């Protein structure tokens, strides 16, 4: 296995995000290999979620390219893009469940939208997906009747409904207590290991980064771009960039000389 060359499934080349006169980041270049968990990290306002939205095609780049499975997400034809979207799942920060629909109905939504499966087949798949995220027996609960962690897991089940080869996560641990956050991290790891799903995760939670990441890329607001890429443990121990060292070691960027002045 180790002798095999990694296969890139996402290729980002020279990506620049700009809104009006405001450049969020520029000339970002990296790739995501099949089956790996790549974490996008950095401080607040550095463009992590903006990058994710470019990857899934919600935002068009000012310049540069995003190519997924050989298809340019901005210039591909509609048929190619429709097929591409069916192979991608997204877990948004809030879980983004429809409050008037049960967990089962939320998970069934992509299946009714994109497939011609029978109602019985959809019901079976929904039960399997909810079981995969430890929500068996909660099919008929509304989102308001379950905890924040359960909402996230239901959102993950919906993101996985069409058996995507790539999953995107926007701050999956946001708003969760520490124990629930760890449980979600371990679930993400289990799905990656069991199904070989390629994952891109946006987070600034150090615990999550060290638990789930095979590799990270780090964005920086001041640099308006990418300042590091690699194994997070290596970066923590061996990076010579003070911005990277400060992030991984929870150090403030500017220590105040006089704390009592």
C-alpha positions, -999 to +999 in steps of 0.1 A: +000+000+000+028+024+009+044+019-025+014+033-043+014+069-054-013+090-037-042+098-061-054+134-060-092+137-062-093+175-055-068+198-072-068+235-063-046+257-084-039+294-078-072+300-062-080+336-053-111+348-034-121+384-036-153+402-028-153+438-042-120+453-032-115+428-003-091+399-011-098+371+014-069+349+001-049+346-030-029+320-050-039+290-028-027+257-043-030+222-028-045+188-035-065+163-016-056+126-021-081+098-023-091+085+012-073+111+032-087+136+058-074+170+050-081+197+076-082+234+067-073+255+097-063+290+108-075+318+130-108+336+127-113+356+095-086+338+075-111+324+049-115+287+059-152+286+053-148+307+022-124+282+008-148+254+015-176+272-003-153+275-033-145+238-032-182+228-033-190+254-060-211+278-039-187+306-047-169+313-080-132+321-077-118+355-087-091+335-103-077+300-102-093+266-105-109+239-084-109+205-101-127+175-085-124+141-101-112+157-133-141+182-135-137+220-131-164+229-106-168+263-123-166+255-160-179+219-162-211+212-182-243+207-163-243+169-167-208+166-154-216+189-124-248+171-115-229+138-114-201+154-094-225+169-068-241+134-063-206+122-053-201+149-027-217+153+007-216+185+029-221+188+066-227+225+073-219+241+107-255+241+120-264+207+106-289+226+084-317+202+090-353+211+081-371+217+114-405+206+102-392+173+089-383+142+110-347+130+110-357+102+086-374+126+062-343+149+063-320+119+054-344+107+027-344+141+010-313+136-013-326+101-021-360+113-033-344+142-051-317+124-070-328+088-073-358+068-086-357+043-058-389+029-043-402+042-010-393+008+006-357+010-006-353+046+006-367+037+040-341+009+043-312+032+032-324+059+057-324+033+085-289+021+076-275+057+074-290+067+108-277+034+122-242+042+109-242+075+130-257+058+161-292+072+156-312+040+152-346+044+168-347+082+163-361+082+128-394+099+138-379+126+160-379+162+149-346+181+151-359+202+180-364+169+200-328+159+199-295+172+212-270+194+192-247+164+188-275+143+175-285+170+150-249+170+137-249+132+133-283+134+115-268+160+092-239+136+086-263+108+078-280+130+053-246+141+038-239+104+033-273+094+019-260+091-017-228+072-007-205+101-017-168+095-023-160+130-008-174+146+024-169+182+033-174+195+069-177+231+081-167+234+118-183+200+127-175+205+165-188+240+167-213+244+196-208+209+210-196+200+245-161+184+246-173+148+250-198+151+222-171+167+200-147+138+206-175+113+198-181+131+165-144+132+157-142+094+163-172+088+141-156+108+113-124+087+117-145+055+117-163+064+085-131+074+068-114+041+078-145+019+071-156+035+038-124+051+025-143+084+021-121+114+012-128+142+036-121+179+038-127+194+073-127+231+082-119+236+119-098+255+144-103+230+172-068+217+181-082+185+197-101+177+165-071+185+143-048+161+161-075+134+163-087+133+127-062+150+103-039+131+080-027+164+067-035+201+072-033+233+053-031+265+073-045+299+061-035+332+076-056+364+076-025+387+075-008+367+047-040+365+028-032+329+018-017+296+028+013+296+051+017+259+060+009+224+048+017+190+062+013+166+092+000+187+122+023+170+146+053+178+125+042+214+121+037+218+159+072+204+167+093+216+137+077+246+120+099+277+120+070+301+112+060+318+144+024+320+132+022+283+129+040+276+162+017+301+180-014+284+166-005+249+175+008+258+209-020+282+218+003+312+221-010+347+216+006+364+186+017+394+207+026+389+243+019+420+262+051+432+279+033+449+308+003+431+320-003+453+350+003+488+334 
